[in-house]
């Protein structure tokens, strides 16, 4: 049962990692290019936009974790309430923290 709950929550966990790493790599490339050009104004804008974007991404996954995790797990749990409960708890931990 626990393995099934983890299996259902794992795609969302991978999505969170993919969005975070993808955003970080893109911002890193843009920041290092701007630093190499010694364009401090662009560096400040990119850093500010990166912080704003990371807060927005966190809020999206926080809202999903609080309000959408039970719905998502119940779509694939096949009516097994124990799997829904365990999967929801795990997905809330992954999405909110």
N, C-alpha and C positions, 0 to 999 in steps of 0.2 A: 504494500500500500504506500509506504513512504517513498519507495523508488518511483512509483507511478506519479506521485505528487511532485517530486523533484523533476521528473521528465517533462511534466506539463509546464512547469515554471521556467525551465531552462532556456527556451527560445527567447523569452522576454529578457532574461539575464544577459544573454548573448547580444541582444539588440541594444541594451544599455551600454555594454562594453564597446560595441561597434560604433555607436554614436559618439561616445566619449573619446575613443581613440582617434576616430576619423576627424573630429573637430580639433583635437589637440595637434594632430599631425599637420592639418591645414594651417592652423594658426602659427605653428612653429615654423613652417616654411615661409609664410608671409612675414613673420617677425624677423627671421634671420636674413631674409632678402632686404628688408627695410633697414635693418641694422648695418648690413654690409654697404648699403648706399648712403649711410649716415643721414637718413631722413628721419629725424627725431619726431617731427610732427606726425608722420605716418605711423611710426612705432607706437606713439601714445594712442592714436586712434585705433590701431589694431588691438592693442592690449585692452583698451576700454571695451571695444566690441566683443573681444573674447570673454571678458568677465561677464558682460551682459548676456552673451549667448549661453555661457555655462549656467548662469542662474535660470534662464528660460528653459533650458533642457532639464535642469533639476526639477523645476516646477511642473513640467509636463509629466515626468516620471513619478513625481510625488503625488500628483492628482490621480494618475492612473493607479498607483499603488494603493491609495486610500479608497478610491471609489470603483475601480475597474478590475481589480485583481480577482475578486470572487466571481465576477461575471466571466472573466476569461477562463479561469480554471474549470468552472462548471460547464463550459461549452464542450470540453473534452473529457470530463471525468466519467461520463456514462451514468450519471445519477448516483454515484457512490459518494455519500455525504462525508465519509471519513477522509477520502482523498481530497475533496473540495476544501475541507477545513485545514488539512495539513498543507496543501498547495497554496492556499490563500495566505496562511501565516508566513510561509517561506517567501512568497512573491512580494508580500508587503515589506518584509525585511530587506529584500534585494532592491526594491524600487524606492523605498523611503530613506534608506541609509546608504 
